[in-house]
């Protein structure tokens, strides 16, 4: 029987589904409460775009590039807020509030687990940052942009709106690029084990967030493993939605480039070896994986 610790009975982790639903209400149609109240927009496009403002396109002048930041001011504030939260507390946006990742994860819970696609064997970090490199470089050298054609922040809300009968959003999915993106969302989201493969492989905001999470791990709270308490049972590996926990001769380790503080590993740890905490002192540092 799985033993649940006091720390998993309270706080952010056991209420995570409620946070995911809150994220849907704030950012996803038909409600999009935060977006509508703050700017009057109805989607992540326009002033709320979190993906395009940091792209440099071939021939773009500095003034045009900076104007893109002004045009997407709400998206800029969102991304920098995500970075600030991640620096101190880990990837809470991705794990608790992101309506895109949340919608895919909640959808995957409905899809039978026995039929879901496991992606644990695919090395997430090389795929993610290889895609991210193409995402950044392609427009800079004139090869076209992946920002709009394969945008999860546009496609997932459009799926919802199309399901509600919006003609414009139904027409959106008649385009070749949109059909490919929809297939990726289904295969890497709804049909994926854990629902987070799209986030793990193809989300550029998640790629930036993962870098911040890794390089600031010594400053804020993260999910950490106490190697002295760990019995190497492997329960945590099987439930991790981003396949960020691995085992080697030194024990279990957490890859902070991929880890979302979802708390699933902590819930199934019979040894109470996993905790969400600030860095330990240097004398204890080697006992913790992924720090």
C-alpha positions as CSV (number, residue, x, y, z in Angstrom):
1,X,0.0,0.0,0.0
2,X,1.3,3.5,-0.9
3,X,2.0,5.6,2.2
4,X,1.0,9.3,1.9
5,X,3.1,11.7,3.9
6,X,1.8,14.7,5.7
7,X,3.4,17.0,3.2
8,X,1.4,15.5,0.4
9,X,-1.9,15.9,2.3
10,X,-1.6,19.6,2.3
11,X,-0.2,22.5,0.2
12,X,-0.1,22.8,-3.6
13,X,0.2,19.1,-4.7
14,X,-3.1,17.5,-3.5
15,X,-5.0,20.5,-4.8
16,X,-3.3,20.5,-8.2
17,X,-6.4,19.4,-10.1
18,X,-8.2,22.5,-8.7
19,X,-5.3,24.7,-9.8
20,X,-5.4,23.2,-13.3
21,X,-9.1,23.9,-13.5
22,X,-8.5,27.4,-12.3
23,X,-5.9,27.8,-15.1
24,X,-8.5,26.7,-17.7
25,X,-11.0,29.2,-16.3
26,X,-8.5,32.1,-16.4
27,X,-7.0,31.4,-19.8
28,X,-9.1,29.0,-21.9
29,X,-12.3,29.8,-23.9
30,X,-15.1,30.3,-23.4
31,X,-14.2,32.0,-20.1
32,X,-10.6,33.3,-20.5
33,X,-11.3,35.5,-17.5
34,X,-7.9,37.0,-16.9
35,X,-7.3,37.7,-20.6
36,X,-10.7,39.3,-21.2
37,X,-10.6,41.4,-18.0
38,X,-7.1,42.7,-18.5
39,X,-7.0,43.4,-22.3
40,X,-10.4,42.5,-23.8
41,X,-8.7,39.8,-25.9
42,X,-10.2,36.3,-26.3
43,X,-7.0,34.2,-26.8
44,X,-3.2,34.0,-26.4
45,X,-2.8,35.7,-29.8
46,X,-2.1,39.4,-30.1
47,X,-1.0,41.2,-26.9
48,X,-1.0,37.9,-25.0
49,X,1.3,35.9,-27.3
50,X,4.0,34.3,-25.2
51,X,5.9,32.7,-28.1
52,X,6.7,35.2,-30.8
53,X,8.2,38.3,-29.2
54,X,11.6,36.8,-28.6
55,X,12.1,35.6,-32.2
56,X,14.4,37.5,-34.5
57,X,13.4,37.2,-38.1
58,X,15.7,37.7,-41.1
59,X,15.7,41.4,-42.1
60,X,14.0,42.6,-38.9
61,X,15.2,46.0,-37.6
62,X,15.9,46.6,-34.0
63,X,13.0,49.0,-33.7
64,X,10.6,46.4,-35.3
65,X,11.9,43.7,-32.9
66,X,11.3,46.0,-29.9
67,X,7.9,46.9,-31.2
68,X,7.1,43.2,-31.2
69,X,7.7,43.2,-27.4
70,X,5.4,46.2,-27.0
71,X,2.7,44.6,-29.2
72,X,2.9,41.4,-27.1
73,X,3.2,43.2,-23.8
74,X,0.9,40.9,-21.9
75,X,2.7,37.8,-23.2
76,X,6.0,39.4,-22.2
77,X,4.8,40.0,-18.6
78,X,3.4,36.5,-18.5
79,X,6.7,34.9,-19.6
80,X,8.8,37.0,-17.2
81,X,6.4,36.2,-14.4
82,X,6.8,32.5,-15.1
83,X,10.6,32.9,-15.1
84,X,10.4,34.7,-11.7
85,X,8.2,32.1,-10.1
86,X,10.3,29.2,-11.5
87,X,13.5,30.8,-10.2
88,X,12.2,30.7,-6.6
89,X,9.7,27.8,-6.6
90,X,10.2,25.6,-9.6
91,X,8.0,25.1,-12.6
92,X,4.7,25.9,-10.9
93,X,3.2,27.6,-14.0
94,X,3.7,24.4,-16.1
95,X,2.6,22.0,-13.4
96,X,-0.3,24.0,-11.9
97,X,-1.7,26.8,-14.0
98,X,-0.8,26.4,-17.7
99,X,-4.1,25.9,-19.5
100,X,-2.5,24.2,-22.4
101,X,-0.5,21.6,-20.4
102,X,-3.4,21.3,-18.0
103,X,-6.0,20.6,-20.7
104,X,-3.8,17.9,-22.3
105,X,-3.1,16.3,-18.9
106,X,-6.7,16.4,-17.8
107,X,-7.7,14.9,-21.2
108,X,-5.2,12.2,-20.9
109,X,-6.7,11.1,-17.5
110,X,-9.9,10.3,-19.4
111,X,-8.1,8.3,-22.0
112,X,-7.5,4.7,-20.8
113,X,-4.0,4.4,-19.4
114,X,-3.6,0.9,-20.8
115,X,-4.0,2.4,-24.3
116,X,-1.8,5.4,-23.7
117,X,1.5,5.9,-25.5
118,X,4.6,5.8,-23.2
119,X,7.4,8.2,-24.3
120,X,9.8,7.5,-21.5
121,X,12.3,5.9,-23.8
122,X,12.7,9.1,-25.9
123,X,15.4,11.4,-24.5
124,X,13.4,14.5,-23.8
125,X,16.1,17.1,-23.3
126,X,17.9,16.6,-26.7
127,X,14.5,16.6,-28.5
128,X,13.2,19.6,-26.7
129,X,16.3,21.8,-27.1
130,X,16.9,20.6,-30.6
131,X,13.4,21.7,-31.5
132,X,13.9,24.9,-29.6
133,X,17.1,25.7,-31.6
134,X,15.2,25.2,-34.8
135,X,12.4,27.4,-33.5
136,X,14.9,30.2,-32.8
137,X,17.2,29.8,-35.8
138,X,14.8,29.1,-38.7
139,X,13.2,32.6,-38.8
140,X,16.5,34.3,-38.2
141,X,17.9,32.7,-41.4
142,X,14.8,33.1,-43.5
143,X,13.5,29.5,-43.4
144,X,10.1,30.4,-42.0
145,X,8.7,30.4,-38.5
146,X,7.2,27.6,-36.3
147,X,5.6,30.2,-34.0
148,X,2.1,30.4,-35.4
149,X,1.8,27.3,-37.6
150,X,2.6,24.9,-34.7
151,X,1.5,27.0,-31.7
152,X,0.1,25.0,-28.8
153,X,-1.1,28.2,-27.2
154,X,-3.4,28.8,-30.2
155,X,-4.3,25.3,-31.2
156,X,-5.6,24.0,-27.9
157,X,-7.9,26.9,-27.3
158,X,-9.1,26.7,-30.9
159,X,-10.0,23.0,-30.3
160,X,-12.2,24.1,-27.5
161,X,-13.7,26.9,-29.5
162,X,-14.3,24.7,-32.5
163,X,-16.0,22.2,-30.3
164,X,-18.3,25.0,-29.2
165,X,-19.2,25.6,-32.9
166,X,-17.0,28.6,-33.8
167,X,-16.9,28.7,-37.7
168,X,-13.5,30.6,-37.7
169,X,-11.9,28.0,-35.4
170,X,-13.4,25.1,-37.4
171,X,-11.9,26.6,-40.5
172,X,-8.6,26.9,-38.8
173,X,-8.3,23.1,-38.6
174,X,-8.8,22.7,-42.3
175,X,-5.2,24.0,-42.9
176,X,-2.4,21.4,-43.4
177,X,-0.2,22.9,-40.6
178,X,-3.2,23.0,-38.2
179,X,-4.1,19.3,-38.9
180,X,-0.4,18.3,-38.2
181,X,-0.5,20.4,-35.0
182,X,-3.7,18.8,-33.9
183,X,-2.3,15.4,-34.5
184,X,0.8,16.3,-32.4
185,X,-1.5,17.5,-29.6
186,X,-3.5,14.3,-29.7
187,X,-0.5,11.9,-29.9
188,X,1.8,13.8,-27.5
189,X,-1.0,15.1,-25.2
190,X,-4.3,13.3,-24.9
191,X,-3.0,9.9,-25.9
192,X,0.3,10.2,-24.1
193,X,0.9,8.6,-20.7
194,X,0.8,11.5,-18.3
195,X,-0.4,13.9,-20.9
196,X,2.8,16.0,-20.9
197,X,4.8,14.8,-23.9
198,X,3.9,17.8,-26.0
199,X,5.0,20.1,-23.1
200,X,8.2,18.0,-22.7
201,X,9.2,17.9,-26.3
202,X,7.8,20.9,-28.3
203,X,6.8,23.8,-26.0
204,X,9.3,26.7,-26.4
205,X,8.0,28.4,-23.2
206,X,8.6,25.2,-21.4
207,X,12.1,25.0,-22.9
208,X,12.9,28.4,-21.5
209,X,11.3,27.5,-18.2
210,X,13.3,24.3,-17.9
211,X,16.6,26.2,-18.4
212,X,15.6,28.6,-15.6
213,X,14.6,25.7,-13.4
214,X,17.9,24.0,-13.9
215,X,20.2,26.9,-13.4
216,X,18.4,28.3,-10.4
217,X,18.0,25.0,-8.5
218,X,20.3,26.1,-5.8
219,X,18.2,29.1,-4.9
220,X,14.7,28.0,-4.5
221,X,12.3,25.1,-3.8
222,X,12.5,22.0,-5.9
223,X,11.5,18.4,-5.8
224,X,14.5,16.6,-4.3
225,X,15.4,13.0,-3.5
226,X,17.2,12.0,-0.3
227,X,19.5,9.2,-1.5
228,X,20.1,8.0,2.1
229,X,16.4,7.4,2.5
230,X,15.7,6.0,-1.0
231,X,15.4,2.3,-1.3
232,X,15.5,2.3,-5.1
233,X,12.0,0.9,-5.5
234,X,11.5,2.8,-8.8
235,X,7.9,3.8,-8.0
236,X,8.7,7.4,-8.7
237,X,10.0,6.6,-12.2
238,X,6.8,5.0,-13.4
239,X,4.5,7.9,-12.4
240,X,6.6,10.8,-13.6
241,X,4.7,12.5,-16.4
242,X,7.9,14.1,-17.9
243,X,10.2,11.1,-17.4
244,X,12.5,13.3,-15.4
245,X,13.6,10.7,-12.8
246,X,16.3,8.3,-13.7
247,X,18.4,5.7,-11.8
248,X,22.1,5.1,-12.0
249,X,24.7,3.6,-9.7
250,X,24.5,6.6,-7.4
251,X,20.7,6.2,-7.0
252,X,17.7,8.1,-8.3
253,X,18.2,11.5,-9.7
254,X,15.8,14.2,-10.9
255,X,16.6,16.1,-14.1
256,X,15.5,19.7,-13.3
257,X,15.5,20.6,-17.0
258,X,12.3,18.5,-17.2
259,X,10.8,18.2,-13.7
260,X,7.4,19.7,-13.0
261,X,6.6,19.9,-9.3
262,X,3.4,17.9,-9.7
263,X,4.0,15.9,-6.5
264,X,3.2,12.5,-8.1
265,X,6.6,11.0,-7.3
266,X,6.2,12.2,-3.7
267,X,2.8,10.6,-3.4
268,X,4.1,7.1,-4.3
269,X,7.3,7.2,-2.4
270,X,7.0,4.6,0.4
271,X,10.3,5.7,1.9
272,X,9.4,9.4,2.2
273,X,12.6,10.1,0.4
274,X,11.1,12.7,-1.9
275,X,10.3,16.3,-0.8
276,X,9.7,19.7,-2.2
277,X,12.2,21.9,-0.4
278,X,14.9,24.5,-0.6
279,X,18.5,23.4,-1.2
280,X,20.2,21.5,1.6
281,X,23.5,22.6,3.1
282,X,26.7,21.8,1.1
283,X,27.6,19.0,3.6
284,X,24.4,17.2,2.6
285,X,24.3,18.2,-1.0
286,X,25.7,14.9,-2.4
287,X,22.9,13.0,-0.8
288,X,20.2,14.6,-3.0
289,X,19.7,13.8,-6.6
290,X,19.1,16.4,-9.2
291,X,20.3,19.4,-7.1
